[in-house]
Amino acid sequence: MSTYISSNGLVFDNKQPEINKVENGKEQGIVDEKEYITEVLSLKVSDGNLNETTLYEGTDVTASGSALSIVEESEGLKTAEKKIACPQKGSKTYTVVARDSAGNNAEREFTITKPIYDITADTLKIADAVYGYTSTPQTKITF
């Protein structure tokens, strides 16, 4: 159990910050090392004593990361939120590290992959078919 002294007195805190994604207004825990196929991932970190939250591109948490702004919400809960867009192509891995005033840490690594909505063929080949004709019609389809 971790403790610290604040203006509210001695605080006992043994819970690490929660790291969630928000989808359709509902919060779901970010699963470590999971791939999320989405246009935008809404990240939300919350804890009653949230002290700092950092988002790193990749898995190296010793590199420079982006600090997320912490906002105090109602009921004394502090949160940090960030909308992360998918990469232009392929996938990108992120690591989020959250720390509260008592020293409890939470860390999650996740990957965001750009969704593929359609696949465009450069060439389409149609098999020859006579269907009652004496010869095969010549058909060329281009895109």
LUMLOVEX-951964 format. One record per residue (C-alpha): z negated, y, x negated; residue in three letters; residue number from 1. Coordinates in Angstrom, 3 decimals, decimal comma. Example, Ala and Ser with C-alpha at 12.3 -4.5 7.8 and 13.67 -1.06 7.14 Angstrom:
<site><pz>-7,800</pz><py>-4,500</py><px>-12,300</px><koldren>Ala</koldren><kolba>1</kolba></site>
<site><pz>-7,140</pz><py>-1,060</py><px>-13,670</px><koldren>Ser</koldren><kolba>2</kolba></site>
END
This chain:
<site><pz>0,000</pz><py>0,000</py><px>0,000</px><koldren>Met</koldren><kolba>1</kolba></site>
<site><pz>0,889</pz><py>3,444</py><px>-1,306</px><koldren>Ser</koldren><kolba>2</kolba></site>
<site><pz>-1,170</pz><py>6,557</py><px>-0,741</px><koldren>Thr</koldren><kolba>3</kolba></site>
<site><pz>-0,774</pz><py>10,230</py><px>-1,451</px><koldren>Tyr</koldren><kolba>4</kolba></site>
<site><pz>-2,610</pz><py>13,438</py><px>-0,632</px><koldren>Ile</koldren><kolba>5</kolba></site>
<site><pz>-0,940</pz><py>16,067</py><px>1,541</px><koldren>Ser</koldren><kolba>6</kolba></site>
<site><pz>-2,029</pz><py>19,037</py><px>3,616</px><koldren>Ser</koldren><kolba>7</kolba></site>
<site><pz>-2,837</pz><py>16,453</py><px>6,313</px><koldren>Asn</koldren><kolba>8</kolba></site>
<site><pz>-5,328</pz><py>14,725</py><px>3,996</px><koldren>Gly</koldren><kolba>9</kolba></site>
<site><pz>-5,059</pz><py>11,271</py><px>2,482</px><koldren>Leu</koldren><kolba>10</kolba></site>
<site><pz>-1,940</pz><py>9,470</py><px>3,738</px><koldren>Val</koldren><kolba>11</kolba></site>
<site><pz>-1,548</pz><py>5,678</py><px>3,655</px><koldren>Phe</koldren><kolba>12</kolba></site>
<site><pz>2,111</pz><py>4,654</py><px>3,693</px><koldren>Asp</koldren><kolba>13</kolba></site>
<site><pz>3,388</pz><py>1,135</py><px>3,069</px><koldren>Asn</koldren><kolba>14</kolba></site>
<site><pz>6,761</pz><py>1,396</py><px>4,798</px><koldren>Lys</koldren><kolba>15</kolba></site>
<site><pz>9,943</pz><py>2,070</py><px>2,892</px><koldren>Gln</koldren><kolba>16</kolba></site>
<site><pz>12,477</pz><py>4,511</py><px>4,372</px><koldren>Pro</koldren><kolba>17</kolba></site>
<site><pz>14,947</pz><py>3,094</py><px>6,904</px><koldren>Glu</koldren><kolba>18</kolba></site>
<site><pz>18,638</pz><py>3,188</py><px>5,980</px><koldren>Ile</koldren><kolba>19</kolba></site>
<site><pz>20,876</pz><py>2,894</py><px>9,037</px><koldren>Asn</koldren><kolba>20</kolba></site>
<site><pz>24,375</pz><py>3,490</py><px>10,287</px><koldren>Lys</koldren><kolba>21</kolba></site>
<site><pz>24,872</pz><py>5,253</py><px>13,602</px><koldren>Val</koldren><kolba>22</kolba></site>
<site><pz>27,575</pz><py>3,875</py><px>15,876</px><koldren>Glu</koldren><kolba>23</kolba></site>
<site><pz>28,044</pz><py>4,930</py><px>19,514</px><koldren>Asn</koldren><kolba>24</kolba></site>
<site><pz>24,657</pz><py>6,656</py><px>19,441</px><koldren>Gly</koldren><kolba>25</kolba></site>
<site><pz>22,814</pz><py>3,512</py><px>18,318</px><koldren>Lys</koldren><kolba>26</kolba></site>
<site><pz>21,192</pz><py>3,014</py><px>14,941</px><koldren>Glu</koldren><kolba>27</kolba></site>
<site><pz>21,730</pz><py>-0,290</py><px>13,124</px><koldren>Gln</koldren><kolba>28</kolba></site>
<site><pz>20,372</pz><py>-1,228</py><px>9,732</px><koldren>Gly</koldren><kolba>29</kolba></site>
<site><pz>22,801</pz><py>-1,092</py><px>6,828</px><koldren>Ile</koldren><kolba>30</kolba></site>
<site><pz>23,071</pz><py>-4,609</py><px>5,440</px><koldren>Val</koldren><kolba>31</kolba></site>
<site><pz>22,953</pz><py>-4,700</py><px>1,639</px><koldren>Asp</koldren><kolba>32</kolba></site>
<site><pz>26,303</pz><py>-5,516</py><px>0,001</px><koldren>Glu</koldren><kolba>33</kolba></site>
<site><pz>28,161</pz><py>-5,534</py><px>3,332</px><koldren>Lys</koldren><kolba>34</kolba></site>
<site><pz>31,693</pz><py>-4,305</py><px>3,995</px><koldren>Glu</koldren><kolba>35</kolba></site>
<site><pz>32,216</pz><py>-1,896</py><px>6,899</px><koldren>Tyr</koldren><kolba>36</kolba></site>
<site><pz>35,790</pz><py>-1,457</py><px>8,132</px><koldren>Ile</koldren><kolba>37</kolba></site>
<site><pz>35,807</pz><py>1,999</py><px>9,706</px><koldren>Thr</koldren><kolba>38</kolba></site>
<site><pz>37,381</pz><py>5,459</py><px>9,555</px><koldren>Glu</koldren><kolba>39</kolba></site>
<site><pz>33,954</pz><py>7,130</py><px>9,182</px><koldren>Val</koldren><kolba>40</kolba></site>
<site><pz>30,522</pz><py>5,651</py><px>8,535</px><koldren>Leu</koldren><kolba>41</kolba></site>
<site><pz>27,631</pz><py>7,761</py><px>9,828</px><koldren>Ser</koldren><kolba>42</kolba></site>
<site><pz>24,688</pz><py>7,195</py><px>7,486</px><koldren>Leu</koldren><kolba>43</kolba></site>
<site><pz>21,128</pz><py>8,064</py><px>8,561</px><koldren>Lys</koldren><kolba>44</kolba></site>
<site><pz>17,987</pz><py>7,690</py><px>6,451</px><koldren>Val</koldren><kolba>45</kolba></site>
<site><pz>14,620</pz><py>8,259</py><px>8,115</px><koldren>Ser</koldren><kolba>46</kolba></site>
<site><pz>10,934</pz><py>8,099</py><px>7,252</px><koldren>Asp</koldren><kolba>47</kolba></site>
<site><pz>7,852</pz><py>10,077</py><px>8,248</px><koldren>Gly</koldren><kolba>48</kolba></site>
<site><pz>7,351</pz><py>11,055</py><px>4,590</px><koldren>Asn</koldren><kolba>49</kolba></site>
<site><pz>10,964</pz><py>11,094</py><px>3,340</px><koldren>Leu</koldren><kolba>50</kolba></site>
<site><pz>11,067</pz><py>12,919</py><px>0,013</px><koldren>Asn</koldren><kolba>51</kolba></site>
<site><pz>14,571</pz><py>12,403</py><px>-1,404</px><koldren>Glu</koldren><kolba>52</kolba></site>
<site><pz>17,812</pz><py>10,623</py><px>-0,583</px><koldren>Thr</koldren><kolba>53</kolba></site>
<site><pz>20,752</pz><py>10,248</py><px>-2,950</px><koldren>Thr</koldren><kolba>54</kolba></site>
<site><pz>24,222</pz><py>8,841</py><px>-2,305</px><koldren>Leu</koldren><kolba>55</kolba></site>
<site><pz>26,119</pz><py>7,369</py><px>-5,259</px><koldren>Tyr</koldren><kolba>56</kolba></site>
<site><pz>29,784</pz><py>6,412</py><px>-5,444</px><koldren>Glu</koldren><kolba>57</kolba></site>
<site><pz>29,768</pz><py>2,892</py><px>-6,841</px><koldren>Gly</koldren><kolba>58</kolba></site>
<site><pz>26,753</pz><py>0,835</py><px>-7,859</px><koldren>Thr</koldren><kolba>59</kolba></site>
<site><pz>25,542</pz><py>2,761</py><px>-10,936</px><koldren>Asp</koldren><kolba>60</kolba></site>
<site><pz>22,443</pz><py>4,630</py><px>-9,747</px><koldren>Val</koldren><kolba>61</kolba></site>
<site><pz>21,907</pz><py>6,127</py><px>-13,220</px><koldren>Thr</koldren><kolba>62</kolba></site>
<site><pz>25,080</pz><py>8,222</py><px>-12,766</px><koldren>Ala</koldren><kolba>63</kolba></site>
<site><pz>25,118</pz><py>11,552</py><px>-10,981</px><koldren>Ser</koldren><kolba>64</kolba></site>
<site><pz>24,815</pz><py>11,212</py><px>-7,207</px><koldren>Gly</koldren><kolba>65</kolba></site>
<site><pz>24,877</pz><py>13,570</py><px>-4,226</px><koldren>Ser</koldren><kolba>66</kolba></site>
<site><pz>21,510</pz><py>14,578</py><px>-2,825</px><koldren>Ala</koldren><kolba>67</kolba></site>
<site><pz>21,372</pz><py>14,554</py><px>0,968</px><koldren>Leu</koldren><kolba>68</kolba></site>
<site><pz>19,599</pz><py>17,348</py><px>2,832</px><koldren>Ser</koldren><kolba>69</kolba></site>
<site><pz>16,404</pz><py>16,272</py><px>4,569</px><koldren>Ile</koldren><kolba>70</kolba></site>
<site><pz>15,658</pz><py>17,721</py><px>7,993</px><koldren>Val</koldren><kolba>71</kolba></site>
<site><pz>12,369</pz><py>17,425</py><px>9,867</px><koldren>Glu</koldren><kolba>72</kolba></site>
<site><pz>12,903</pz><py>16,222</py><px>13,415</px><koldren>Glu</koldren><kolba>73</kolba></site>
<site><pz>10,497</pz><py>16,047</py><px>16,312</px><koldren>Ser</koldren><kolba>74</kolba></site>
<site><pz>7,464</pz><py>13,770</py><px>16,111</px><koldren>Glu</koldren><kolba>75</kolba></site>
<site><pz>7,153</pz><py>14,370</py><px>12,345</px><koldren>Gly</koldren><kolba>76</kolba></site>
<site><pz>10,108</pz><py>12,176</py><px>11,395</px><koldren>Leu</koldren><kolba>77</kolba></site>
<site><pz>12,229</pz><py>13,363</py><px>8,479</px><koldren>Lys</koldren><kolba>78</kolba></site>
<site><pz>15,894</pz><py>12,382</py><px>8,293</px><koldren>Thr</koldren><kolba>79</kolba></site>
<site><pz>18,905</pz><py>12,744</py><px>6,024</px><koldren>Ala</koldren><kolba>80</kolba></site>
<site><pz>22,373</pz><py>12,235</py><px>7,489</px><koldren>Glu</koldren><kolba>81</kolba></site>
<site><pz>25,894</pz><py>12,020</py><px>6,061</px><koldren>Lys</koldren><kolba>82</kolba></site>
<site><pz>29,282</pz><py>11,117</py><px>7,493</px><koldren>Lys</koldren><kolba>83</kolba></site>
<site><pz>31,270</pz><py>9,189</py><px>4,877</px><koldren>Ile</koldren><kolba>84</kolba></site>
<site><pz>35,041</pz><py>9,004</py><px>5,366</px><koldren>Ala</koldren><kolba>85</kolba></site>
<site><pz>36,933</pz><py>5,882</py><px>4,405</px><koldren>Cys</koldren><kolba>86</kolba></site>
<site><pz>39,123</pz><py>6,031</py><px>1,286</px><koldren>Pro</koldren><kolba>87</kolba></site>
<site><pz>42,837</pz><py>6,828</py><px>1,651</px><koldren>Gln</koldren><kolba>88</kolba></site>
<site><pz>43,670</pz><py>3,242</py><px>0,663</px><koldren>Lys</koldren><kolba>89</kolba></site>
<site><pz>41,640</pz><py>0,107</py><px>0,164</px><koldren>Gly</koldren><kolba>90</kolba></site>
<site><pz>37,869</pz><py>0,099</py><px>-0,243</px><koldren>Ser</koldren><kolba>91</kolba></site>
<site><pz>35,120</pz><py>2,140</py><px>-1,867</px><koldren>Lys</koldren><kolba>92</kolba></site>
<site><pz>31,567</pz><py>1,058</py><px>-2,679</px><koldren>Thr</koldren><kolba>93</kolba></site>
<site><pz>28,516</pz><py>3,304</py><px>-2,255</px><koldren>Tyr</koldren><kolba>94</kolba></site>
<site><pz>24,821</pz><py>3,012</py><px>-3,005</px><koldren>Thr</koldren><kolba>95</kolba></site>
<site><pz>22,160</pz><py>5,004</py><px>-1,154</px><koldren>Val</koldren><kolba>96</kolba></site>
<site><pz>18,658</pz><py>5,346</py><px>-2,576</px><koldren>Val</koldren><kolba>97</kolba></site>
<site><pz>15,796</pz><py>6,793</py><px>-0,509</px><koldren>Ala</koldren><kolba>98</kolba></site>
<site><pz>12,268</pz><py>7,559</py><px>-1,655</px><koldren>Arg</koldren><kolba>99</kolba></site>
<site><pz>9,276</pz><py>8,768</py><px>0,328</px><koldren>Asp</koldren><kolba>100</kolba></site>
<site><pz>6,286</pz><py>10,834</py><px>-0,817</px><koldren>Ser</koldren><kolba>101</kolba></site>
<site><pz>4,151</pz><py>7,720</py><px>-1,344</px><koldren>Ala</koldren><kolba>102</kolba></site>
<site><pz>6,696</pz><py>6,262</py><px>-3,774</px><koldren>Gly</koldren><kolba>103</kolba></site>
<site><pz>8,185</pz><py>3,648</py><px>-1,425</px><koldren>Asn</koldren><kolba>104</kolba></site>
<site><pz>11,867</pz><py>3,095</py><px>-2,251</px><koldren>Asn</koldren><kolba>105</kolba></site>
<site><pz>14,784</pz><py>1,702</py><px>-0,273</px><koldren>Ala</koldren><kolba>106</kolba></site>
<site><pz>18,216</pz><py>1,001</py><px>-1,734</px><koldren>Glu</koldren><kolba>107</kolba></site>
<site><pz>21,374</pz><py>-0,309</py><px>-0,063</px><koldren>Arg</koldren><kolba>108</kolba></site>
<site><pz>24,821</pz><py>-0,975</py><px>-1,489</px><koldren>Glu</koldren><kolba>109</kolba></site>
<site><pz>27,741</pz><py>-1,066</py><px>0,945</px><koldren>Phe</koldren><kolba>110</kolba></site>
<site><pz>31,523</pz><py>-0,882</py><px>0,989</px><koldren>Thr</koldren><kolba>111</kolba></site>
<site><pz>33,733</pz><py>1,152</py><px>3,314</px><koldren>Ile</koldren><kolba>112</kolba></site>
<site><pz>37,250</pz><py>-0,175</py><px>3,863</px><koldren>Thr</koldren><kolba>113</kolba></site>
<site><pz>40,090</pz><py>1,694</py><px>5,506</px><koldren>Lys</koldren><kolba>114</kolba></site>
<site><pz>41,168</pz><py>-0,024</py><px>8,725</px><koldren>Pro</koldren><kolba>115</kolba></site>
<site><pz>44,749</pz><py>-1,290</py><px>8,950</px><koldren>Ile</koldren><kolba>116</kolba></site>
<site><pz>46,131</pz><py>-0,503</py><px>12,390</px><koldren>Tyr</koldren><kolba>117</kolba></site>
<site><pz>49,665</pz><py>-1,759</py><px>11,947</px><koldren>Asp</koldren><kolba>118</kolba></site>
<site><pz>51,863</pz><py>-3,342</py><px>9,362</px><koldren>Ile</koldren><kolba>119</kolba></site>
<site><pz>55,370</pz><py>-2,015</py><px>8,866</px><koldren>Thr</koldren><kolba>120</kolba></site>
<site><pz>57,977</pz><py>-4,390</py><px>7,519</px><koldren>Ala</koldren><kolba>121</kolba></site>
<site><pz>60,581</pz><py>-3,075</py><px>5,079</px><koldren>Asp</koldren><kolba>122</kolba></site>
<site><pz>62,998</pz><py>-5,839</py><px>6,035</px><koldren>Thr</koldren><kolba>123</kolba></site>
<site><pz>63,229</pz><py>-7,947</py><px>9,142</px><koldren>Leu</koldren><kolba>124</kolba></site>
<site><pz>65,269</pz><py>-11,110</py><px>9,007</px><koldren>Lys</koldren><kolba>125</kolba></site>
<site><pz>66,429</pz><py>-12,703</py><px>12,231</px><koldren>Ile</koldren><kolba>126</kolba></site>
<site><pz>67,581</pz><py>-16,301</py><px>12,131</px><koldren>Ala</koldren><kolba>127</kolba></site>
<site><pz>71,165</pz><py>-16,974</py><px>13,151</px><koldren>Asp</koldren><kolba>128</kolba></site>
<site><pz>71,470</pz><py>-18,086</py><px>16,753</px><koldren>Ala</koldren><kolba>129</kolba></site>
<site><pz>74,674</pz><py>-18,765</py><px>18,653</px><koldren>Val</koldren><kolba>130</kolba></site>
<site><pz>73,331</pz><py>-19,314</py><px>22,196</px><koldren>Tyr</koldren><kolba>131</kolba></site>
<site><pz>76,632</pz><py>-20,361</py><px>23,743</px><koldren>Gly</koldren><kolba>132</kolba></site>
<site><pz>78,866</pz><py>-18,045</py><px>21,680</px><koldren>Tyr</koldren><kolba>133</kolba></site>
<site><pz>81,585</pz><py>-19,447</py><px>19,470</px><koldren>Thr</koldren><kolba>134</kolba></site>
<site><pz>80,326</pz><py>-17,426</py><px>16,494</px><koldren>Ser</koldren><kolba>135</kolba></site>
<site><pz>77,114</pz><py>-15,775</py><px>15,382</px><koldren>Thr</koldren><kolba>136</kolba></site>
<site><pz>76,988</pz><py>-12,032</py><px>16,161</px><koldren>Pro</koldren><kolba>137</kolba></site>
<site><pz>76,336</pz><py>-9,812</py><px>13,140</px><koldren>Gln</koldren><kolba>138</kolba></site>
<site><pz>73,099</pz><py>-7,901</py><px>13,684</px><koldren>Thr</koldren><kolba>139</kolba></site>
<site><pz>71,532</pz><py>-5,474</py><px>11,253</px><koldren>Lys</koldren><kolba>140</kolba></site>
<site><pz>68,159</pz><py>-3,949</py><px>11,893</px><koldren>Ile</koldren><kolba>141</kolba></site>
<site><pz>66,868</pz><py>-1,180</py><px>9,659</px><koldren>Thr</koldren><kolba>142</kolba></site>
<site><pz>63,631</pz><py>0,780</py><px>9,604</px><koldren>Phe</koldren><kolba>143</kolba></site>
END
